Amino acid sequence: MRTQTDQFLPPDAAAPQRFVVQPAAQRPAEVPLAAIPGRDDRNRPRRPLTRGDADAFGPLAGFVADGEVTDLFVNGMAGLWVDRGHGLTRDPSWRAPDEQSLRALAVRIIAAGGRHLDESNPAVDVRIGDGIRVHAVLPPVSPEGTLLSVRTPRTVRLSLDDLRDAGFFYPGAEEIVHRAVADRANLLVTGAGGSGKTTFLGALLGRAGRDERILTIEDVAELRIDHPHVVSLEARQANVEGAGEVTLDRLVRESLRMRPDRLVLGECRGAELRELLAALNTGHDGGAGTLHANSLADVPARLEALGALAGMTPLAIARQTVSAIDLVLHVERREGVRRLVDMGEFGLDDAGRLRITSVRTGDRLERA
């Protein structure tokens, strides 16, 4: 079992630092990830689509095939919004003829993912092709009309070097990140939706040893890892009869029989957190996962909330987390720029509850 040593704290913190990092040279100015050299509009990468997938997306196929598009949203008859790495912008060229046609498009896209969208099942999430994630909602659940949310995987698998060139790291952070991966620290990447958690996690895992077996578990497969030995498991929702569901917590248990060198949970969102912490506390070093949190200070409360869904008390979640997770990496997206803003280590407060200390400043962060 791991013991907490506050190994990532700065030298002036109360506990000794295992990774002493000298201040890094000034990084390049922060730029959107889409501005990485060699990826301009003149040589924009294209995302391959099968004939069937292209037919399913219909008038949206061109946007989905655009390798710079990371997200697109159809807000009923109000129009289409597209994110190419600089934030959402409304595309004036796209028009749906009427709500009935838009509804038919949503039904066709969801059917391409093997599920059914109708009045009895008006909100559906599917994966199509190579990691394209689609969520659709029908009226009257969405009063303004049919809603489509499409998240597309990047055509280029970004490395930590690519992120550095894009100004992703604050001074001194990159050295800590490289050392944590090399030392097989258990990592938790946190941030709000669309902040770059999955992209960052994929880049981190791309630095794992070539002789290691990485096993990923996701609700919908989105991780793209530049590594020769990656095995993926994907949860399955119940069918219309309510049968056939395969949950994330079950997949975590199944994965332990597959001898992973690095166990990765794409997103902690419920009772599967208990299984992940149990696995990381029984010798599975080098593991990782992501968690939605608005700030680094909010992470302990988010973990307590998820622990409650798994029937764990705040004291139990605190002790399990402190011994399982070595380093928290918090990312944010501001004005279209994704960046690592802070890192943290877990500890216990005087009441035995979970607390977190900033690696960047050495301060114990208080709950809001």
N, C-alpha and C positions, 0 to 999 in steps of 0.2 A: 504494500500500500504506500502511496506517495505521502510524503510529509511536506507541510507548507514551510518554505524557507524564505519567502519574500525575495526570491532570487532576482527579480527584475527591477527592484526599487532603486532609486538614485542613491549615490554614495552618502548624501546627507540625511537619509531616512533613518528611522530607528533601528531597522534590521540591516544586517550586512547584505551587500549586493553581490550576486554571483556573476552577473554579466556587467562588467564595467565598460562603458562605451564613452569614448571621447566625443565631444561635440563634432558633428559632421560639418563638412563644408556647406556653404549656402546652396540649397537646392534650386533648380530652375523654377521660374514663376509657375504658379498653379495654372494648369490648362485642362480643359475637358479631355477625357480619355479618347474621344474621337479625333483629337488633334495630334495623336502620336504620329511621328514621321512615317511617310510611306502610305498613309491611309487618307489621302485627300479625295476630293470629289472627282478628280480626273481618273483615279484608279480605284473607284469605290468597289469594295468586295461584294460579291453576290452570294446569296444563300441558296443552295440548290433545293429545288422542290420537285417532288415526283409529279407526274401528270395528274394523278388523282388528287394530291394535295392542292395543286394549282387550281384545279377545277372547283374544289371545295371552297377555297377562299375567294374565288371569283374576282370581283373588282378590287379586292384587297390584296390579291396575290402579288402585285408589283411592290407594294409596301413591305410585305412579309419577306420577299426575296431580296430586298435592299439590305445589304450586309451591315449598314450603319444604323438601321432602325433597331432599337432595343424594346420599345413599347409602342403600341398604338391602341387608341380607344375610340370606339364609335358610340357617341352619346345620343342615341335615337336619331331623330331628324335634325338635331342641332349640329351635326357634322362630325368630322374625323380629326383627332388630335394625335400627333406623331412626335416621338422622342428619338432624335438621332445623336444623343449624347450631350446636347446643349440645353436640355429642358424641353418641355412640351410646347409645341406650336400647332396652331390650327392649319390644316391643309385645305386651301380654298378650291383645289381641283377636284375634290371627291364629293360626289353627291349621291345620295340614295333616292331612287325615284319616288318611293312611298314607304310607309311603315310596313305594309304587307310584304313588300320585296325585301326589306331589311330583316324582317322576322324569318322569311324563308332562307335568307343567307345564313342567319345564325343557326337555324335548324340543320342546314346542310353541313356547316363547319363542325358542329358538335357530333353529327353522325359520322363524320370522317374520323373522329376520335373514338368511335365505338359506343357512344351513349345516345340517349334520346332526350330531346328538349321539347316540352309541351306544357299545357296548363297544370298537369299533375306533378310536373318536375320542372319548375320554371327557372331554376338557377343551377347551372351545371358547369363543372370544371373538367377539362380533358387535356391530354397531351397528344399532339399530332406530329408525326414525322420525327425528326431529330431534335426533340426537346422544345418544340413550339408549344407554349402553354396558352390555352384559351379558356376564358370564363365568359359565360353568356347569361343574361337575365332577361326574362320576358315580362311585358305588362300583364297584370296590373301591379306586380311586385316592383317594377320600375315605371312609375307613372309617366315619365317623359318619353317612353318608348323603349324599343329593344336596345340593350346595352351589350357591347362586346369589348372585352379587355384581352389583348393579345400581347404576350411577352415572348420575345424571340431570342434564341441564344446567339451570342456573338460568333461570327464566322472565324475570327481570329482568337485563339486561346492566349490571353494575356499572361505574361510572365511577371515576376516581381521586378525584373529589369524594366519592362514596359511601364509598370506602375510608377517606378522611380522616375523615369523620364517624363511622365505626365504630372509630376509634382505631388504624388499621392502621399509620400511620407514626410513627416515633420523631421527636423534635424535630429539625428541619433536614433530614430525609430527603426530604420531599415536594418541596422546591425543587430538590434535586439530581435527582430523578426527572424532573420536568417539563423541566429544562434538558437532560438526557440525551436525552429523546425529541425535543425541538425541534432539537437539534444532530445528530440522526441517529446517535447512538452505537449500536454493536452491543452488545446486552444479552443476558445469560444469567441466567435466573431459576432459583434452586436451592432445594431444600427436600425434606423427606421426603414420602411419599405422603399425600395429603389435606391438605397444608399450605396450599393455595390458590395454587399456582404458575400453573395455567391461568387461574384467575379474574383474578389479578394481571396476567398477560401480556395477556389480552384487554382489560383496562382501559388498560394502557399503549398498546396499538396503537390504541385508540379515540381517542387524542390525536394520532395521525399526521395530516398534512395531508390535507385533503379531496381534493386533486388527486393523491394518491399511490395507487399500485396495490399492495395487500398480497396476497402469495401465501403461503398456509399449506400446510404438508405435515405430515400426521399419520398415525399408525398407525390410530387410530380418531378420526374428526372430533369434537372436543370444544370447540375454541375458539369463543367467541361474541364477536364484535367489533362495536361500534357504529360502523360506518364504511361509506360508500357504495360502496367499490370493494374488495371482498374476493373472492379466488378461492381455492378449496380443492382440494387433491389428497389422496387417501386411499389408503394402501397396501392391497394385496389379498393375502390368503393363498392358498396353492395349493389346488386342489380335491382331491377324493378320489383322483384319478389322479396327484397331485403336479405338475400343470401349472397355468399361469395366474398364478403369483405375480408381484406387482409390489412391489418392495422400496422402503424409504425412500430408500436411497442412489440408486437409479435415479430416483426422483421428484425428488430434489434436482437431479440433472443435467438432467432434463427441464424443470424449472422455469426454468432459466437461459435457455431459449429462449422464455420467455413474458414477458420484459422486466418483472420485478418491480421496484418501487421499494423494497419492503421484503420480504426473504425470511425466512420464519419456519418453523422446525422445531419442531413441537409438543413433542417430547421427544427428546433425544439418548440413544440406548440401545445403539448398536452402530456398525457400520462407516460409517453415514451421517454420523458426526461428521467424518470426513475430507473428505467432499464439502462439508459446510457450511463448514468452516474454509477450504477452498480457494476457495469462492464469496465468503466475506466478505473474503478477502485479494486479491480481484481487482475491487475497486471497488464491491461491493454493500453500501453503508453502510445503516444503519438496520435491520439484521437482528436477529433475536432467536430465542431457543429456551429450553427448560427442561431441567433435569438433576436427577435424584434425588441428593441428598447430605444426610447427617445434620447437617452443620455447614459453615460457610464454610471452615474449615480443611481439611475433607475433599475439597473440590472439586478441587484439583490431582491427588490420587490417583485420583479417579473419572475424570477426563479421561484420565489415563495408562492406566487400565484399558480404557477404551473405545478409545483409540488403538491399544492392543495388538491388539484385535479387528480393527482396520482395517490391521494390519501396520505401524504407525508406532512408532518408537522413542520413549522418553521425551524425548530431546533434540528430536526432530522435532515431537512434540506440543507441547512447550514453546514452541518458536519460532513455530509456526503459531498457537497460542492467544494469545500475547502480542501479536502484530500484528493478530489478528482480533477479539478480544473487548475492548471498552473498559471495561465495568462489569458486575460480578456483583451480583445482588440476592438476598439469602438470606431466605426466609420460613419461619416456624415456626407450629405450631399447639399451643397450650398451654391445656388446660381449655376447649376449644371455641372459643378465640379465635385467629384467624389474624392475623398481623402481620409486618411487615418488621422484622427484628431487626438486620441489618447489611448493608453493601455492601462490595465489595472490588475491587481492581485486581490484575491479573496482572503478574508480573515474572519475572526469571531469578535463581536463586541462584548461588552461586559455582561450582557444578558444572554450570551450564547447565540445571538442572531447573526445572520450573514451581513458582513460589511465589505466594502471594497476600497482599496487605496490606489490612487493614481500613480502610475509608474513615472509619468512625465513630471509631476510636481512633488510627489511624495505625500500629498495631502490625503487624509481619510475623507472620502466623499460622503456627505450627509444625504439622507433621503429627503425628497421634496415634501 
